[in-house]
Amino acid sequence: MLSLPGRTGEVVRAVLRHVEALEGWNWAQLSLGPTQGWLLPQWLGDPARATIRYSKTRPGVIFDELPSDIDALTPRLKRNVRESIRRSRNRSAKLGGVTFRCASDAADVEAAVPKLVQLHRMRSQLLGKVEHADMLRGMESAFLVEAVRKLAEDGLARVYLAEHAGNPVAAQLVLSDGRTDYLSVSGLNPRYWELSLNTMLIFNALQEAVDLGRTALNLSTGPSIAKNRWSSTVMTNHDFVIVRSDRRSRWLYGAFAHAGLAIQHRHEARLHRIKSDAKRPQAVSRMISEIAWGTLSLGDKWYSAAAQSLHNGHRSD
């Protein structure tokens, strides 16, 4: 919900009344920020026609209280992040031809977004690492380019790029509301995994945020090892659902909620899955089958030997 800080209550109530007045809806989902309070049933124009239920907490990692001086930024970083940055610099220098830059003006950003999309999809296809979904699958690139370009016109979007011999090999999109910067989608050419280029791009974004006078960097929703390396501070947004009281709406939302729970479990499982090619699962399955068959065969041999031993009057262990 976007509102002036002092008018959040008015804006939320106005949105609720607007939703109530619409025709043909069954339920609506709204999310409030950590300082925007709570949805109250009394804010509905007619509490008998709809109910408000709390859905879930949506956690996100945030690097807050940014220093005013860039020189004070590095000492605030955790030791493992400083080591990763040092390693990235050394390996990039050893390879040679690796440069970093930030696309910030509208024309440069517009040209960088298609490269970001390509690298994002390349990262999603990386084998042997924790699987990352293609968040841009099904999205029209033209829409993303236009949206980011318009934000860049107001100084609210930047694309950080790592290039090797002039070719983009890693990218990070950063959005902003003028006070807090937000890490959006990223991308990486799998051949450059060992260089930790995305770590360098995030560090560059942090430095730029300090230089621009930002107060915080939001590392996006969903705490993870990669994000918690930068910060242990977790902020929470609260999701609510407004469900109409008629039977059809209640049944439809009930079915949706159960399906959503199954999808969430599948999503969490994918966060820990190592992406591999089609041949590897078959090989693993074949190996398991061979081990099982070998165990059964060994069991048959042991059983035959034991039976023969008992038959001969000997004790067998």
Disulfide bonds with the S-S distance in Angstrom:
none
